[in-house]
Amino acid sequence: MNKKETAEIKKNFSDKSGFFIMERVLTAFIDAEKNVRYHNSSSCLTMSVEEHDVYDETLKKVLNTNVGKSFVEYEFPNEAYDEGQPQHILYTLLTSELKDDLACEEFLNHIANHIAYEGPFAVITSYCTYTVRRKDKNDEFADGEDEIYRYLLTAICPVNTSSDGFVFDSFNNEITKKLNTELIISKAPSDGFLFPVFSNRSSDVNHVMYYTKSAKKPNISIIEEVLGCTFVMSAENEKSSFQNILKSVVGDDLDYMLIKTVNEKIQEVVDDSKDETDNAVIEPLQLKEMLSDIGVPEERVQMVEPVYEKVCGTAPLTAANLVESKTVLASPGITVNIKPSAADKVRTSVVDGRRCLLIDIDDPTIEINGLPVTLN
């Protein structure tokens, strides 16, 4: 799924859209020892508006439009559809519309037996339908061409006791210490997934979207053990891999201007693709061209492909994950943060035999620890 497809599903994840129905919801509590202590499947059509709104709020967070970082598409391997395997379990649950208790139990036990998760958590899964309207060549809605996209949306939510402290006991008219006996289910999922994906405005059961609240620390056990897919690099891993490629290729020629210029060129790639539905990527040939354009010696440019293959294999890197929003210069005891708009005011040089960082200051008045100081 790309950004546009994700945005369409998220926008229509509401009864107000007229094309969406959340028909049933499966809820479960799994304790810290991975025991399914409770589960229930109920119709959304008969529940209270207040309860329905909480499910809406929680599940909608899984439909994160930060595709490629917090919301990542994975392909099921061929064996995943064998009986008892993740894709088969999900497909059985989907076709049951959450009405088959055995299918629900198999799904929940599969999660409990394969997830690595600290503490208790809740699983909230909804069965939803979305009517996909299609237009003819005259850009008008075509009769009889609508398709029903049926999908499962799952949120995995941490469960914690309520905050410690004091409370006012209105019955006894006194302040007492709060007893932490309530288990509160967070409305902010730590993880989640969408099955099947919405691709080319149609259903694709061979792929699944995984959501993580922390793009830097995805729960790999959900990707590999619960969903049965092969983990791909997170945004943080992509950036780290790209830095390793630059260090290996450029070596001692790495300096402030080169790093700044590479960052600017990648930002241009991102900006040029902002109206595209798919994320812009950086591949070896693009990187070779970038480094050649900024004057890196040809013998080092030719190292890009073998170094890239060693670090990343054949997978392209998401351009947006490589861009630095600011330049950080760090030395023992000194850290300087530079915004892109001020990057040209900083340079490195050798003064009186000492390596120096020089900052051009147009206004002689600066602030140090919030106090104005004039440089003469």
C-alpha positions in Angstrom: 0.0 0.0 0.0 1.2 3.5 -0.8 0.4 6.8 0.9 -2.6 7.5 -1.2 -4.2 4.1 -0.7 -3.6 4.2 3.1 -5.0 7.8 3.2 -8.2 6.6 1.4 -8.8 3.8 3.9 -8.1 6.0 6.9 -10.3 8.8 5.5 -13.2 6.4 5.1 -12.7 4.7 8.5 -15.9 6.2 9.8 -19.6 5.5 9.6 -20.0 9.1 8.3 -18.2 8.2 5.1 -21.2 6.3 3.8 -19.0 3.6 2.3 -17.6 2.0 5.5 -19.1 -0.4 8.0 -17.3 -1.8 11.1 -19.4 -4.9 11.5 -17.8 -6.8 14.3 -15.0 -6.5 16.8 -13.0 -9.1 18.6 -11.5 -8.1 22.0 -9.1 -10.1 24.1 -6.9 -9.8 27.2 -3.6 -11.6 27.3 -1.7 -11.6 30.6 2.1 -11.3 31.1 2.5 -15.1 31.0 0.8 -15.1 27.5 -2.4 -16.7 28.7 -5.6 -15.6 26.8 -7.6 -14.7 29.9 -10.6 -13.3 28.1 -12.0 -12.9 24.6 -15.3 -11.8 23.1 -16.6 -11.2 19.6 -19.6 -8.8 19.3 -21.6 -6.9 16.8 -20.7 -3.2 16.3 -24.2 -2.6 15.1 -25.8 -3.0 18.5 -23.1 -1.5 20.8 -23.4 2.0 22.3 -22.1 5.0 20.4 -19.6 5.7 23.2 -18.1 2.2 23.0 -18.0 2.3 19.2 -16.2 5.6 19.3 -13.4 4.2 21.5 -12.9 1.3 19.1 -12.8 3.8 16.2 -10.2 6.0 17.9 -8.0 3.1 18.9 -8.1 1.2 15.6 -7.7 4.3 13.4 -4.3 4.9 14.9 -3.0 1.7 13.1 -3.8 3.3 9.7 -0.7 5.4 9.9 0.0 7.3 6.7 3.7 7.5 7.4 4.1 4.6 5.0 7.6 3.0 4.9 8.4 4.1 8.5 5.5 3.4 10.9 3.3 1.5 8.5 5.2 -1.1 6.4 4.0 -3.6 3.8 5.2 -7.2 4.0 4.7 -10.1 1.6 3.8 -13.5 2.9 6.1 -16.4 1.9 4.6 -19.2 -0.1 4.4 -21.5 2.9 2.4 -19.0 5.0 -0.8 -20.2 3.5 -0.4 -23.8 4.7 -2.9 -24.9 7.4 -1.9 -23.5 10.8 0.4 -20.9 9.3 -0.1 -17.1 9.7 -1.7 -16.2 6.3 -4.1 -19.2 6.5 -5.1 -18.2 10.1 -5.8 -14.6 9.0 -7.7 -15.6 5.9 -9.8 -18.1 7.9 -10.6 -15.3 10.4 -11.4 -12.9 7.6 -13.9 -15.2 5.9 -15.5 -16.0 9.2 -16.2 -12.3 9.7 -15.2 -12.9 13.4 -18.3 -15.1 13.9 -16.5 -18.4 14.3 -15.3 -18.8 17.9 -12.8 -21.5 16.9 -11.2 -19.2 14.3 -11.0 -16.4 16.9 -9.4 -18.7 19.4 -6.8 -20.0 16.9 -6.0 -16.4 16.0 -5.6 -15.2 19.6 -3.6 -18.3 20.7 -1.3 -17.9 17.7 -0.5 -14.3 18.8 -0.1 -15.3 22.5 2.3 -18.2 21.6 4.5 -16.2 19.2 4.6 -12.6 20.4 7.5 -11.2 22.4 5.8 -8.5 24.6 6.6 -7.2 28.0 3.6 -7.2 30.4 -0.1 -7.8 29.6 -1.8 -6.5 26.5 -5.1 -6.3 24.8 -5.9 -7.4 21.2 -8.6 -5.5 19.4 -9.5 -6.8 15.9 -12.3 -5.4 13.8 -14.0 -6.8 10.7 -14.7 -4.0 8.3 -16.1 -3.5 4.8 -15.4 -0.6 2.5 -17.4 0.0 -0.8 -14.9 0.9 -3.5 -16.6 3.2 -6.0 -15.2 3.0 -9.6 -15.5 5.6 -12.3 -15.9 5.1 -16.1 -13.9 6.9 -18.8 -16.2 9.9 -18.4 -15.1 10.2 -14.7 -18.5 9.2 -13.6 -19.4 6.5 -11.1 -20.2 3.3 -13.1 -23.2 1.2 -12.1 -22.4 -2.3 -11.1 -18.7 -1.7 -10.9 -18.4 -1.2 -7.1 -16.2 -3.7 -5.2 -16.4 -4.5 -1.5 -13.0 -4.5 0.2 -13.3 -6.7 3.3 -10.5 -6.4 5.8 -9.3 -7.1 9.4 -7.7 -4.3 11.4 -5.8 -5.3 14.5 -4.5 -3.1 17.3 -2.2 -4.5 20.1 -2.5 -2.2 23.1 -0.4 -2.2 26.3 -2.3 -2.7 29.6 -1.1 -1.0 32.7 -2.3 -0.3 36.2 -3.5 3.2 36.8 -1.1 5.8 38.1 0.2 5.7 41.6 -0.6 8.5 44.1 -3.4 9.8 46.3 -7.1 10.1 45.7 -9.9 11.8 47.5 -12.4 9.3 49.0 -15.7 11.1 48.8 -17.5 8.3 50.8 -15.2 8.6 53.8 -14.4 12.3 53.1 -10.6 11.7 53.3 -7.5 11.5 51.2 -6.1 8.0 50.9 -3.4 6.2 48.9 -4.7 4.9 45.6 -4.7 1.2 45.2 -3.4 0.1 41.8 -5.9 -2.6 41.0 -7.4 -1.3 37.8 -5.9 -2.5 34.5 -6.2 0.3 31.9 -6.1 -0.6 28.2 -4.2 2.1 26.3 -6.1 3.7 23.4 -2.6 4.2 21.8 -1.6 0.8 20.2 2.0 -0.1 20.3 1.6 -2.3 17.3 -1.0 -3.5 14.8 -1.7 -4.8 11.3 -4.1 -4.6 8.4 -5.0 -7.7 6.3 -5.4 -7.9 3.4 -3.8 -4.8 2.0 -5.6 -2.3 -0.2 -3.6 -2.3 -3.4 -4.6 -0.7 -6.7 -8.0 -0.1 -4.9 -8.5 -3.8 -4.5 -7.8 -6.6 -2.0 -4.5 -8.3 -1.9 -4.4 -11.3 0.5 -0.7 -12.0 -0.2 0.5 -8.9 1.7 -0.1 -7.5 5.1 0.6 -4.0 6.6 2.4 -3.8 9.9 2.1 -0.8 12.2 4.5 0.2 15.0 4.2 3.2 17.3 8.0 3.4 17.4 9.5 3.3 13.9 13.0 3.0 15.5 12.0 -0.1 17.5 9.5 -2.3 15.7 8.4 -5.5 17.4 10.2 -8.0 15.1 8.5 -10.9 16.7 5.1 -9.7 15.4 6.5 -9.4 11.9 8.4 -12.7 11.8 6.6 -15.0 14.2 3.0 -13.7 14.4 2.7 -12.7 10.7 5.3 -15.1 9.3 7.1 -12.5 7.2 10.7 -11.5 6.7 11.7 -8.4 8.6 13.0 -5.5 6.5 15.1 -2.6 7.7 13.4 0.0 9.9 13.9 3.7 9.1 16.7 3.9 11.7 18.4 0.8 10.2 18.2 2.3 6.7 19.9 5.5 7.9 22.6 3.6 9.7 23.2 1.4 6.7 23.5 4.4 4.4 26.0 6.0 6.8 28.0 2.8 6.7 28.0 2.8 2.9 29.2 6.4 2.8 32.0 5.8 5.3 33.2 2.7 3.4 33.1 4.3 0.0 34.3 7.9 0.7 36.6 7.0 3.6 39.0 9.8 4.6 37.5 12.2 2.1 34.4 12.5 4.2 34.0 16.2 5.3 31.3 18.7 6.3 30.7 19.9 2.7 30.4 16.4 1.2 27.9 15.2 3.9 25.9 18.4 3.6 25.8 18.2 -0.2 24.7 14.5 -0.2 21.9 15.4 2.2 20.8 18.2 0.0 20.7 15.9 -3.1 18.7 13.3 -1.3 16.3 16.0 -0.1 15.9 17.0 -3.8 14.9 13.4 -4.6 12.2 13.5 -1.8 10.9 16.9 -2.9 10.7 15.9 -6.6 8.5 12.9 -5.6 6.2 14.6 -3.1 3.2 14.3 -5.5 4.0 10.6 -6.3 2.0 7.9 -4.5 5.1 5.7 -3.9 8.0 6.6 -1.7 11.2 7.7 -3.5 14.1 5.4 -3.1 17.9 5.6 -3.4 19.6 2.8 -5.4 23.3 2.2 -6.1 23.3 3.9 -9.5 21.7 7.0 -8.1 24.2 7.1 -5.3 27.1 6.7 -7.8 25.8 9.6 -9.8 25.5 11.8 -6.7 29.0 11.1 -5.5 30.5 11.6 -9.0 28.7 14.9 -9.3 30.2 16.3 -6.1 33.7 15.3 -7.0 34.4 12.0 -5.3 37.3 10.3 -7.1 36.2 7.7 -9.7 37.9 4.8 -8.1 35.9 5.4 -4.9 32.6 5.9 -6.9 33.1 2.4 -8.4 33.1 1.0 -4.9 29.5 1.9 -4.4 27.8 -1.2 -5.9 29.9 -3.9 -4.1 29.7 -2.0 -0.8 26.0 -1.4 -1.2 25.3 -5.1 -1.9 27.3 -6.1 1.1 25.4 -3.8 3.4 21.9 -3.8 2.0 21.7 -6.6 -0.6 19.4 -5.7 -3.4 16.9 -3.7 -1.4 16.6 0.0 -2.2 16.7 2.6 0.6 13.8 4.9 1.2 15.0 8.4 0.5 12.9 10.1 3.2 14.5 7.9 5.8 18.0 9.1 4.9 17.4 12.8 5.0 18.7 14.7 8.1 16.5 17.5 9.2 19.5 19.2 10.8 23.3 18.8 10.7 24.8 17.8 14.0 28.6 18.4 14.5 29.9 16.6 17.6 33.3 16.6 19.3 34.1 15.6 22.9 32.4 18.2 25.0 30.9 20.1 22.1 27.8 19.6 20.1 26.5 22.1 17.4 23.1 21.7 15.8 22.8 23.4 12.4 19.5 23.9 10.6 19.5 23.5 6.8 18.9 27.2 6.3 22.1 27.9 8.1 24.2 25.1 6.6 26.2 27.5 4.3 27.3 29.6 7.3 29.4 26.8 8.7 32.8 25.6 7.4 35.8 23.8 8.6 39.4 25.1 8.2 42.9 24.9 9.6 43.9 28.1 11.5 47.4 28.5 12.9 47.9 24.7 12.5 44.7 23.8 14.4 41.6 22.3 12.9 38.7 24.7 13.5 35.0 25.0 13.0 34.1 28.4 11.6 30.6 29.9 11.8 29.7 33.1 9.9 27.6 35.4 12.1 25.9 38.2 10.1 24.4 39.7 13.3 27.1 40.5 15.9 24.5 39.9 18.7 24.1 36.3 19.7 22.6 34.6 22.8 24.6 32.4 25.2 22.4 30.4 27.6 19.6 32.8 26.8 21.6 35.9 27.5 22.4 38.4 24.7 26.1 38.8 24.0 27.8 41.1 21.5 30.8 39.8 19.6 33.3 42.5 18.7 
